[in-house]
């Protein structure tokens, strides 16, 4: 049995893509949580700031999922 560096890199990129998609899902969940709890305001921050932060989290989560998907398919960075 021989070591194939090309296959190892493909497997590593695939796992890295899945991890990126998982982190993107976490960012989406955090963004949705901030957006829903901005009505109750348990953190005592303004609604404008909570909308900005949740919007950034949602946008970054979508970006991470997209980048992870591309990386897992071998088309990534």
PDB file of N, CA, C and O in Angstrom:
ATOM      1  N   UNK A   1       0.849  -1.177   0.000  1.00  0.00           N
ATOM      2  CA  UNK A   1       0.000   0.000   0.000  1.00  0.00           C
ATOM      3  C   UNK A   1       0.891   1.236   0.000  1.00  0.00           C
ATOM      4  O   UNK A   1       1.769   1.374   0.852  1.00  0.00           O
ATOM      5  N   UNK A   2       0.667   2.127  -0.950  1.00  0.00           N
ATOM      6  CA  UNK A   2       1.509   3.312  -1.062  1.00  0.00           C
ATOM      7  C   UNK A   2       0.709   4.560  -0.692  1.00  0.00           C
ATOM      8  O   UNK A   2      -0.521   4.583  -0.746  1.00  0.00           O
ATOM      9  N   UNK A   3       1.447   5.575  -0.320  1.00  0.00           N
ATOM     10  CA  UNK A   3       0.854   6.851   0.060  1.00  0.00           C
ATOM     11  C   UNK A   3       0.672   7.703  -1.185  1.00  0.00           C
ATOM     12  O   UNK A   3       1.628   7.940  -1.924  1.00  0.00           O
ATOM     13  N   UNK A   4      -0.532   8.157  -1.416  1.00  0.00           N
ATOM     14  CA  UNK A   4      -0.833   8.996  -2.577  1.00  0.00           C
ATOM     15  C   UNK A   4      -1.132  10.417  -2.087  1.00  0.00           C
ATOM     16  O   UNK A   4      -2.213  10.665  -1.554  1.00  0.00           O
ATOM     17  N   UNK A   5      -0.185  11.357  -2.261  1.00  0.00           N
ATOM     18  CA  UNK A   5      -0.411  12.713  -1.747  1.00  0.00           C
ATOM     19  C   UNK A   5      -1.575  13.434  -2.420  1.00  0.00           C
ATOM     20  O   UNK A   5      -2.243  14.250  -1.785  1.00  0.00           O
ATOM     21  N   UNK A   6      -1.825  13.146  -3.682  1.00  0.00           N
ATOM     22  CA  UNK A   6      -2.938  13.806  -4.385  1.00  0.00           C
ATOM     23  C   UNK A   6      -4.284  13.388  -3.788  1.00  0.00           C
ATOM     24  O   UNK A   6      -5.169  14.219  -3.583  1.00  0.00           O
ATOM     25  N   UNK A   7      -4.423  12.108  -3.518  1.00  0.00           N
ATOM     26  CA  UNK A   7      -5.670  11.610  -2.918  1.00  0.00           C
ATOM     27  C   UNK A   7      -5.835  12.146  -1.496  1.00  0.00           C
ATOM     28  O   UNK A   7      -6.940  12.482  -1.071  1.00  0.00           O
ATOM     29  N   UNK A   8      -4.728  12.219  -0.774  1.00  0.00           N
ATOM     30  CA  UNK A   8      -4.770  12.748   0.582  1.00  0.00           C
ATOM     31  C   UNK A   8      -5.212  14.208   0.581  1.00  0.00           C
ATOM     32  O   UNK A   8      -5.994  14.614   1.440  1.00  0.00           O
ATOM     33  N   UNK A   9      -4.721  15.003  -0.373  1.00  0.00           N
ATOM     34  CA  UNK A   9      -5.113  16.404  -0.456  1.00  0.00           C
ATOM     35  C   UNK A   9      -6.591  16.543  -0.810  1.00  0.00           C
ATOM     36  O   UNK A   9      -7.279  17.411  -0.273  1.00  0.00           O
ATOM     37  N   UNK A  10      -7.082  15.692  -1.712  1.00  0.00           N
ATOM     38  CA  UNK A  10      -8.503  15.745  -2.070  1.00  0.00           C
ATOM     39  C   UNK A  10      -9.380  15.427  -0.866  1.00  0.00           C
ATOM     40  O   UNK A  10     -10.390  16.090  -0.631  1.00  0.00           O
ATOM     41  N   UNK A  11      -8.986  14.403  -0.103  1.00  0.00           N
ATOM     42  CA  UNK A  11      -9.763  14.050   1.091  1.00  0.00           C
ATOM     43  C   UNK A  11      -9.718  15.166   2.125  1.00  0.00           C
ATOM     44  O   UNK A  11     -10.722  15.463   2.772  1.00  0.00           O
ATOM     45  N   UNK A  12      -8.538  15.788   2.282  1.00  0.00           N
ATOM     46  CA  UNK A  12      -8.409  16.891   3.228  1.00  0.00           C
ATOM     47  C   UNK A  12      -9.271  18.072   2.800  1.00  0.00           C
ATOM     48  O   UNK A  12      -9.943  18.681   3.632  1.00  0.00           O
ATOM     49  N   UNK A  13      -9.260  18.400   1.511  1.00  0.00           N
ATOM     50  CA  UNK A  13     -10.084  19.505   1.017  1.00  0.00           C
ATOM     51  C   UNK A  13     -11.571  19.212   1.186  1.00  0.00           C
ATOM     52  O   UNK A  13     -12.353  20.109   1.499  1.00  0.00           O
ATOM     53  N   UNK A  14     -11.954  17.969   0.980  1.00  0.00           N
ATOM     54  CA  UNK A  14     -13.360  17.599   1.150  1.00  0.00           C
ATOM     55  C   UNK A  14     -13.789  17.765   2.609  1.00  0.00           C
ATOM     56  O   UNK A  14     -14.861  18.303   2.886  1.00  0.00           O
ATOM     57  N   UNK A  15     -12.951  17.302   3.542  1.00  0.00           N
ATOM     58  CA  UNK A  15     -13.282  17.442   4.956  1.00  0.00           C
ATOM     59  C   UNK A  15     -13.273  18.913   5.377  1.00  0.00           C
ATOM     60  O   UNK A  15     -14.100  19.338   6.184  1.00  0.00           O
ATOM     61  N   UNK A  16     -12.344  19.679   4.832  1.00  0.00           N
ATOM     62  CA  UNK A  16     -12.299  21.103   5.131  1.00  0.00           C
ATOM     63  C   UNK A  16     -13.549  21.802   4.604  1.00  0.00           C
ATOM     64  O   UNK A  16     -14.058  22.727   5.237  1.00  0.00           O
ATOM     65  N   UNK A  17     -14.043  21.363   3.451  1.00  0.00           N
ATOM     66  CA  UNK A  17     -15.272  21.925   2.904  1.00  0.00           C
ATOM     67  C   UNK A  17     -16.474  21.617   3.783  1.00  0.00           C
ATOM     68  O   UNK A  17     -17.321  22.480   4.012  1.00  0.00           O
ATOM     69  N   UNK A  18     -16.546  20.378   4.278  1.00  0.00           N
ATOM     70  CA  UNK A  18     -17.644  20.021   5.166  1.00  0.00           C
ATOM     71  C   UNK A  18     -17.573  20.805   6.472  1.00  0.00           C
ATOM     72  O   UNK A  18     -18.600  21.229   7.001  1.00  0.00           O
ATOM     73  N   UNK A  19     -16.366  20.996   6.989  1.00  0.00           N
ATOM     74  CA  UNK A  19     -16.212  21.784   8.214  1.00  0.00           C
ATOM     75  C   UNK A  19     -16.629  23.233   7.970  1.00  0.00           C
ATOM     76  O   UNK A  19     -17.241  23.859   8.836  1.00  0.00           O
ATOM     77  N   UNK A  20     -16.302  23.760   6.803  1.00  0.00           N
ATOM     78  CA  UNK A  20     -16.713  25.124   6.463  1.00  0.00           C
ATOM     79  C   UNK A  20     -18.220  25.261   6.367  1.00  0.00           C
ATOM     80  O   UNK A  20     -18.790  26.263   6.800  1.00  0.00           O
ATOM     81  N   UNK A  21     -18.867  24.245   5.794  1.00  0.00           N
ATOM     82  CA  UNK A  21     -20.332  24.285   5.713  1.00  0.00           C
ATOM     83  C   UNK A  21     -20.952  24.182   7.106  1.00  0.00           C
ATOM     84  O   UNK A  21     -21.968  24.818   7.385  1.00  0.00           O
ATOM     85  N   UNK A  22     -20.346  23.391   7.968  1.00  0.00           N
ATOM     86  CA  UNK A  22     -20.846  23.285   9.344  1.00  0.00           C
ATOM     87  C   UNK A  22     -20.706  24.596  10.091  1.00  0.00           C
ATOM     88  O   UNK A  22     -21.621  25.008  10.803  1.00  0.00           O
ATOM     89  N   UNK A  23     -19.563  25.255   9.933  1.00  0.00           N
ATOM     90  CA  UNK A  23     -19.381  26.550  10.583  1.00  0.00           C
ATOM     91  C   UNK A  23     -20.321  27.596   9.994  1.00  0.00           C
ATOM     92  O   UNK A  23     -20.797  28.478  10.709  1.00  0.00           O
ATOM     93  N   UNK A  24     -20.589  27.502   8.701  1.00  0.00           N
ATOM     94  CA  UNK A  24     -21.555  28.415   8.090  1.00  0.00           C
ATOM     95  C   UNK A  24     -22.938  28.238   8.691  1.00  0.00           C
ATOM     96  O   UNK A  24     -23.653  29.213   8.921  1.00  0.00           O
ATOM     97  N   UNK A  25     -23.312  26.994   8.945  1.00  0.00           N
ATOM     98  CA  UNK A  25     -24.609  26.726   9.583  1.00  0.00           C
ATOM     99  C   UNK A  25     -24.639  27.302  10.995  1.00  0.00           C
ATOM    100  O   UNK A  25     -25.666  27.823  11.432  1.00  0.00           O
ATOM    101  N   UNK A  26     -23.521  27.211  11.706  1.00  0.00           N
ATOM    102  CA  UNK A  26     -23.456  27.789  13.054  1.00  0.00           C
ATOM    103  C   UNK A  26     -23.631  29.304  12.983  1.00  0.00           C
ATOM    104  O   UNK A  26     -24.361  29.876  13.792  1.00  0.00           O
ATOM    105  N   UNK A  27     -22.971  29.960  12.029  1.00  0.00           N
ATOM    106  CA  UNK A  27     -23.135  31.406  11.880  1.00  0.00           C
ATOM    107  C   UNK A  27     -24.571  31.768  11.530  1.00  0.00           C
ATOM    108  O   UNK A  27     -25.085  32.775  12.016  1.00  0.00           O
ATOM    109  N   UNK A  28     -25.231  30.962  10.692  1.00  0.00           N
ATOM    110  CA  UNK A  28     -26.637  31.226  10.375  1.00  0.00           C
ATOM    111  C   UNK A  28     -27.513  31.109  11.612  1.00  0.00           C
ATOM    112  O   UNK A  28     -28.397  31.937  11.833  1.00  0.00           O
ATOM    113  N   UNK A  29     -27.271  30.087  12.415  1.00  0.00           N
ATOM    114  CA  UNK A  29     -28.060  29.902  13.640  1.00  0.00           C
ATOM    115  C   UNK A  29     -27.847  31.072  14.597  1.00  0.00           C
ATOM    116  O   UNK A  29     -28.802  31.564  15.197  1.00  0.00           O
ATOM    117  N   UNK A  30     -26.599  31.519  14.742  1.00  0.00           N
ATOM    118  CA  UNK A  30     -26.324  32.651  15.624  1.00  0.00           C
ATOM    119  C   UNK A  30     -27.009  33.914  15.089  1.00  0.00           C
ATOM    120  O   UNK A  30     -27.576  34.685  15.862  1.00  0.00           O
ATOM    121  N   UNK A  31     -26.960  34.124  13.780  1.00  0.00           N
ATOM    122  CA  UNK A  31     -27.615  35.294  13.197  1.00  0.00           C
ATOM    123  C   UNK A  31     -29.117  35.285  13.399  1.00  0.00           C
ATOM    124  O   UNK A  31     -29.714  36.314  13.713  1.00  0.00           O
ATOM    125  N   UNK A  32     -29.727  34.122  13.219  1.00  0.00           N
ATOM    126  CA  UNK A  32     -31.176  34.008  13.424  1.00  0.00           C
ATOM    127  C   UNK A  32     -31.525  34.198  14.895  1.00  0.00           C
ATOM    128  O   UNK A  32     -32.533  34.825  15.222  1.00  0.00           O
ATOM    129  N   UNK A  33     -30.696  33.660  15.779  1.00  0.00           N
ATOM    130  CA  UNK A  33     -30.942  33.814  17.218  1.00  0.00           C
ATOM    131  C   UNK A  33     -30.857  35.274  17.631  1.00  0.00           C
ATOM    132  O   UNK A  33     -31.711  35.753  18.377  1.00  0.00           O
ATOM    133  N   UNK A  34     -29.855  35.979  17.165  1.00  0.00           N
ATOM    134  CA  UNK A  34     -29.734  37.411  17.494  1.00  0.00           C
ATOM    135  C   UNK A  34     -30.925  38.183  16.931  1.00  0.00           C
ATOM    136  O   UNK A  34     -31.447  39.092  17.576  1.00  0.00           O
ATOM    137  N   UNK A  35     -31.347  37.815  15.729  1.00  0.00           N
ATOM    138  CA  UNK A  35     -32.477  38.510  15.105  1.00  0.00           C
ATOM    139  C   UNK A  35     -33.771  38.278  15.881  1.00  0.00           C
ATOM    140  O   UNK A  35     -34.550  39.213  16.065  1.00  0.00           O
ATOM    141  N   UNK A  36     -34.012  37.054  16.336  1.00  0.00           N
ATOM    142  CA  UNK A  36     -35.250  36.783  17.063  1.00  0.00           C
ATOM    143  C   UNK A  36     -35.218  37.347  18.480  1.00  0.00           C
ATOM    144  O   UNK A  36     -36.242  37.803  18.989  1.00  0.00           O
ATOM    145  N   UNK A  37     -34.042  37.320  19.121  1.00  0.00           N
ATOM    146  CA  UNK A  37     -33.967  37.848  20.483  1.00  0.00           C
ATOM    147  C   UNK A  37     -33.779  39.355  20.531  1.00  0.00           C
ATOM    148  O   UNK A  37     -33.749  39.935  21.616  1.00  0.00           O
ATOM    149  N   UNK A  38     -33.653  39.999  19.378  1.00  0.00           N
ATOM    150  CA  UNK A  38     -33.543  41.460  19.390  1.00  0.00           C
ATOM    151  C   UNK A  38     -34.865  42.093  19.803  1.00  0.00           C
ATOM    152  O   UNK A  38     -34.895  43.234  20.263  1.00  0.00           O
ATOM    153  N   UNK A  39     -35.956  41.352  19.638  1.00  0.00           N
ATOM    154  CA  UNK A  39     -37.257  41.855  20.064  1.00  0.00           C
ATOM    155  C   UNK A  39     -37.359  41.887  21.594  1.00  0.00           C
ATOM    156  O   UNK A  39     -37.951  42.801  22.168  1.00  0.00           O
ATOM    157  N   UNK A  40     -36.773  40.874  22.243  1.00  0.00           N
ATOM    158  CA  UNK A  40     -36.816  40.788  23.697  1.00  0.00           C
ATOM    159  C   UNK A  40     -35.715  41.646  24.315  1.00  0.00           C
ATOM    160  O   UNK A  40     -35.889  42.208  25.396  1.00  0.00           O
ATOM    161  N   UNK A  41     -34.581  41.741  23.620  1.00  0.00           N
ATOM    162  CA  UNK A  41     -33.419  42.534  24.021  1.00  0.00           C
ATOM    163  C   UNK A  41     -32.842  42.113  25.372  1.00  0.00           C
ATOM    164  O   UNK A  41     -32.769  42.930  26.291  1.00  0.00           O
ATOM    165  N   UNK A  42     -32.426  40.831  25.507  1.00  0.00           N
ATOM    166  CA  UNK A  42     -31.824  40.414  26.775  1.00  0.00           C
ATOM    167  C   UNK A  42     -30.391  40.906  26.942  1.00  0.00           C
ATOM    168  O   UNK A  42     -29.853  40.887  28.049  1.00  0.00           O
ATOM    169  N   UNK A  43     -29.772  41.346  25.853  1.00  0.00           N
ATOM    170  CA  UNK A  43     -28.377  41.776  25.924  1.00  0.00           C
ATOM    171  C   UNK A  43     -28.250  43.277  26.151  1.00  0.00           C
ATOM    172  O   UNK A  43     -27.145  43.789  26.329  1.00  0.00           O
ATOM    173  N   UNK A  44     -29.372  43.980  26.146  1.00  0.00           N
ATOM    174  CA  UNK A  44     -29.421  45.427  26.353  1.00  0.00           C
ATOM    175  C   UNK A  44     -28.588  46.181  25.327  1.00  0.00           C
ATOM    176  O   UNK A  44     -27.875  47.127  25.660  1.00  0.00           O
ATOM    177  N   UNK A  45     -28.690  45.748  24.076  1.00  0.00           N
ATOM    178  CA  UNK A  45     -28.088  46.497  22.976  1.00  0.00           C
ATOM    179  C   UNK A  45     -29.228  47.003  22.104  1.00  0.00           C
ATOM    180  O   UNK A  45     -30.339  46.475  22.161  1.00  0.00           O
ATOM    181  N   UNK A  46     -28.963  47.990  21.325  1.00  0.00           N
ATOM    182  CA  UNK A  46     -30.003  48.578  20.484  1.00  0.00           C
ATOM    183  C   UNK A  46     -30.451  47.631  19.382  1.00  0.00           C
ATOM    184  O   UNK A  46     -29.716  46.732  18.972  1.00  0.00           O
ATOM    185  N   UNK A  47     -31.676  47.854  18.912  1.00  0.00           N
ATOM    186  CA  UNK A  47     -32.183  46.997  17.848  1.00  0.00           C
ATOM    187  C   UNK A  47     -31.423  47.225  16.547  1.00  0.00           C
ATOM    188  O   UNK A  47     -31.260  46.296  15.756  1.00  0.00           O
ATOM    189  N   UNK A  48     -30.960  48.441  16.320  1.00  0.00           N
ATOM    190  CA  UNK A  48     -30.190  48.715  15.109  1.00  0.00           C
ATOM    191  C   UNK A  48     -28.888  47.927  15.085  1.00  0.00           C
ATOM    192  O   UNK A  48     -28.515  47.360  14.058  1.00  0.00           O
ATOM    193  N   UNK A  49     -28.207  47.895  16.209  1.00  0.00           N
ATOM    194  CA  UNK A  49     -26.949  47.138  16.297  1.00  0.00           C
ATOM    195  C   UNK A  49     -27.212  45.645  16.149  1.00  0.00           C
ATOM    196  O   UNK A  49     -26.446  44.938  15.493  1.00  0.00           O
ATOM    197  N   UNK A  50     -28.290  45.169  16.756  1.00  0.00           N
ATOM    198  CA  UNK A  50     -28.577  43.737  16.642  1.00  0.00           C
ATOM    199  C   UNK A  50     -28.947  43.357  15.210  1.00  0.00           C
ATOM    200  O   UNK A  50     -28.629  42.253  14.769  1.00  0.00           O
ATOM    201  N   UNK A  51     -29.614  44.252  14.476  1.00  0.00           N
ATOM    202  CA  UNK A  51     -29.912  43.976  13.064  1.00  0.00           C
ATOM    203  C   UNK A  51     -28.638  43.943  12.227  1.00  0.00           C
ATOM    204  O   UNK A  51     -28.496  43.095  11.345  1.00  0.00           O
ATOM    205  N   UNK A  52     -27.725  44.846  12.493  1.00  0.00           N
ATOM    206  CA  UNK A  52     -26.466  44.881  11.750  1.00  0.00           C
ATOM    207  C   UNK A  52     -25.649  43.624  12.031  1.00  0.00           C
ATOM    208  O   UNK A  52     -25.138  42.991  11.107  1.00  0.00           O
ATOM    209  N   UNK A  53     -25.528  43.264  13.305  1.00  0.00           N
ATOM    210  CA  UNK A  53     -24.743  42.084  13.674  1.00  0.00           C
ATOM    211  C   UNK A  53     -25.379  40.814  13.104  1.00  0.00           C
ATOM    212  O   UNK A  53     -24.673  39.956  12.574  1.00  0.00           O
ATOM    213  N   UNK A  54     -26.691  40.688  13.206  1.00  0.00           N
ATOM    214  CA  UNK A  54     -27.342  39.490  12.671  1.00  0.00           C
ATOM    215  C   UNK A  54     -27.247  39.449  11.146  1.00  0.00           C
ATOM    216  O   UNK A  54     -27.101  38.370  10.572  1.00  0.00           O
ATOM    217  N   UNK A  55     -27.326  40.592  10.486  1.00  0.00           N
ATOM    218  CA  UNK A  55     -27.171  40.627   9.041  1.00  0.00           C
ATOM    219  C   UNK A  55     -25.778  40.198   8.609  1.00  0.00           C
ATOM    220  O   UNK A  55     -25.621  39.461   7.635  1.00  0.00           O
ATOM    221  N   UNK A  56     -24.767  40.660   9.337  1.00  0.00           N
ATOM    222  CA  UNK A  56     -23.393  40.250   9.040  1.00  0.00           C
ATOM    223  C   UNK A  56     -23.199  38.758   9.274  1.00  0.00           C
ATOM    224  O   UNK A  56     -22.551  38.079   8.477  1.00  0.00           O
ATOM    225  N   UNK A  57     -23.763  38.246  10.370  1.00  0.00           N
ATOM    226  CA  UNK A  57     -23.652  36.812  10.659  1.00  0.00           C
ATOM    227  C   UNK A  57     -24.333  35.980   9.577  1.00  0.00           C
ATOM    228  O   UNK A  57     -23.790  34.961   9.149  1.00  0.00           O
ATOM    229  N   UNK A  58     -25.495  36.396   9.138  1.00  0.00           N
ATOM    230  CA  UNK A  58     -26.204  35.666   8.098  1.00  0.00           C
ATOM    231  C   UNK A  58     -25.445  35.701   6.772  1.00  0.00           C
ATOM    232  O   UNK A  58     -25.338  34.684   6.085  1.00  0.00           O
ATOM    233  N   UNK A  59     -24.923  36.865   6.420  1.00  0.00           N
ATOM    234  CA  UNK A  59     -24.175  36.977   5.165  1.00  0.00           C
ATOM    235  C   UNK A  59     -22.904  36.137   5.212  1.00  0.00           C
ATOM    236  O   UNK A  59     -22.576  35.450   4.245  1.00  0.00           O
ATOM    237  N   UNK A  60     -22.187  36.189   6.338  1.00  0.00           N
ATOM    238  CA  UNK A  60     -20.958  35.413   6.451  1.00  0.00           C
ATOM    239  C   UNK A  60     -21.264  33.919   6.493  1.00  0.00           C
ATOM    240  O   UNK A  60     -20.494  33.118   5.964  1.00  0.00           O
ATOM    241  N   UNK A  61     -22.364  33.539   7.108  1.00  0.00           N
ATOM    242  CA  UNK A  61     -22.754  32.130   7.131  1.00  0.00           C
ATOM    243  C   UNK A  61     -23.056  31.602   5.737  1.00  0.00           C
ATOM    244  O   UNK A  61     -22.658  30.490   5.390  1.00  0.00           O
ATOM    245  N   UNK A  62     -23.754  32.393   4.942  1.00  0.00           N
ATOM    246  CA  UNK A  62     -24.045  31.993   3.568  1.00  0.00           C
ATOM    247  C   UNK A  62     -22.757  31.886   2.763  1.00  0.00           C
ATOM    248  O   UNK A  62     -22.586  30.956   1.975  1.00  0.00           O
ATOM    249  N   UNK A  63     -21.847  32.846   2.966  1.00  0.00           N
ATOM    250  CA  UNK A  63     -20.560  32.802   2.280  1.00  0.00           C
ATOM    251  C   UNK A  63     -19.761  31.563   2.664  1.00  0.00           C
ATOM    252  O   UNK A  63     -19.168  30.924   1.795  1.00  0.00           O
ATOM    253  N   UNK A  64     -19.732  31.208   3.961  1.00  0.00           N
ATOM    254  CA  UNK A  64     -18.979  30.032   4.402  1.00  0.00           C
ATOM    255  C   UNK A  64     -19.574  28.754   3.834  1.00  0.00           C
ATOM    256  O   UNK A  64     -18.835  27.847   3.452  1.00  0.00           O
ATOM    257  N   UNK A  65     -20.893  28.667   3.772  1.00  0.00           N
ATOM    258  CA  UNK A  65     -21.536  27.482   3.201  1.00  0.00           C
ATOM    259  C   UNK A  65     -21.205  27.373   1.718  1.00  0.00           C
ATOM    260  O   UNK A  65     -20.898  26.286   1.229  1.00  0.00           O
ATOM    261  N   UNK A  66     -21.264  28.483   1.005  1.00  0.00           N
ATOM    262  CA  UNK A  66     -20.941  28.479  -0.430  1.00  0.00           C
ATOM    263  C   UNK A  66     -19.483  28.071  -0.658  1.00  0.00           C
ATOM    264  O   UNK A  66     -19.191  27.230  -1.508  1.00  0.00           O
ATOM    265  N   UNK A  67     -18.581  28.673   0.105  1.00  0.00           N
ATOM    266  CA  UNK A  67     -17.163  28.365  -0.061  1.00  0.00           C
ATOM    267  C   UNK A  67     -16.855  26.926   0.334  1.00  0.00           C
ATOM    268  O   UNK A  67     -16.034  26.272  -0.309  1.00  0.00           O
ATOM    269  N   UNK A  68     -17.501  26.428   1.383  1.00  0.00           N
ATOM    270  CA  UNK A  68     -17.311  25.044   1.787  1.00  0.00           C
ATOM    271  C   UNK A  68     -17.836  24.071   0.754  1.00  0.00           C
ATOM    272  O   UNK A  68     -17.230  23.026   0.516  1.00  0.00           O
ATOM    273  N   UNK A  69     -18.962  24.407   0.138  1.00  0.00           N
ATOM    274  CA  UNK A  69     -19.515  23.551  -0.910  1.00  0.00           C
ATOM    275  C   UNK A  69     -18.567  23.485  -2.102  1.00  0.00           C
ATOM    276  O   UNK A  69     -18.295  22.404  -2.626  1.00  0.00           O
ATOM    277  N   UNK A  70     -18.070  24.634  -2.527  1.00  0.00           N
ATOM    278  CA  UNK A  70     -17.146  24.659  -3.651  1.00  0.00           C
ATOM    279  C   UNK A  70     -15.865  23.884  -3.333  1.00  0.00           C
ATOM    280  O   UNK A  70     -15.337  23.180  -4.194  1.00  0.00           O
ATOM    281  N   UNK A  71     -15.371  24.009  -2.116  1.00  0.00           N
ATOM    282  CA  UNK A  71     -14.146  23.332  -1.721  1.00  0.00           C
ATOM    283  C   UNK A  71     -14.363  21.827  -1.652  1.00  0.00           C
ATOM    284  O   UNK A  71     -13.483  21.057  -2.037  1.00  0.00           O
ATOM    285  N   UNK A  72     -15.521  21.399  -1.167  1.00  0.00           N
ATOM    286  CA  UNK A  72     -15.782  19.960  -1.068  1.00  0.00           C
ATOM    287  C   UNK A  72     -15.961  19.312  -2.433  1.00  0.00           C
ATOM    288  O   UNK A  72     -15.772  18.104  -2.575  1.00  0.00           O
ATOM    289  N   UNK A  73     -16.322  20.100  -3.435  1.00  0.00           N
ATOM    290  CA  UNK A  73     -16.471  19.581  -4.797  1.00  0.00           C
ATOM    291  C   UNK A  73     -15.170  19.667  -5.594  1.00  0.00           C
ATOM    292  O   UNK A  73     -15.131  19.259  -6.754  1.00  0.00           O
ATOM    293  N   UNK A  74     -14.110  20.190  -4.988  1.00  0.00           N
ATOM    294  CA  UNK A  74     -12.828  20.275  -5.650  1.00  0.00           C
ATOM    295  C   UNK A  74     -12.640  21.516  -6.487  1.00  0.00           C
ATOM    296  O   UNK A  74     -11.692  21.598  -7.268  1.00  0.00           O
ATOM    297  N   UNK A  75     -13.521  22.483  -6.339  1.00  0.00           N
ATOM    298  CA  UNK A  75     -13.447  23.714  -7.130  1.00  0.00           C
ATOM    299  C   UNK A  75     -12.999  24.890  -6.280  1.00  0.00           C
ATOM    300  O   UNK A  75     -13.081  26.042  -6.705  1.00  0.00           O
ATOM    301  N   UNK A  76     -12.531  24.597  -5.088  1.00  0.00           N
ATOM    302  CA  UNK A  76     -12.264  25.667  -4.115  1.00  0.00           C
ATOM    303  C   UNK A  76     -10.970  26.406  -4.347  1.00  0.00           C
ATOM    304  O   UNK A  76     -10.318  26.305  -5.386  1.00  0.00           O
ATOM    305  N   UNK A  77     -10.644  27.146  -3.329  1.00  0.00           N
ATOM    306  CA  UNK A  77      -9.492  28.050  -3.367  1.00  0.00           C
ATOM    307  C   UNK A  77      -8.231  27.309  -3.525  1.00  0.00           C
ATOM    308  O   UNK A  77      -7.161  27.915  -3.576  1.00  0.00           O
TER     309      UNK A  77
END
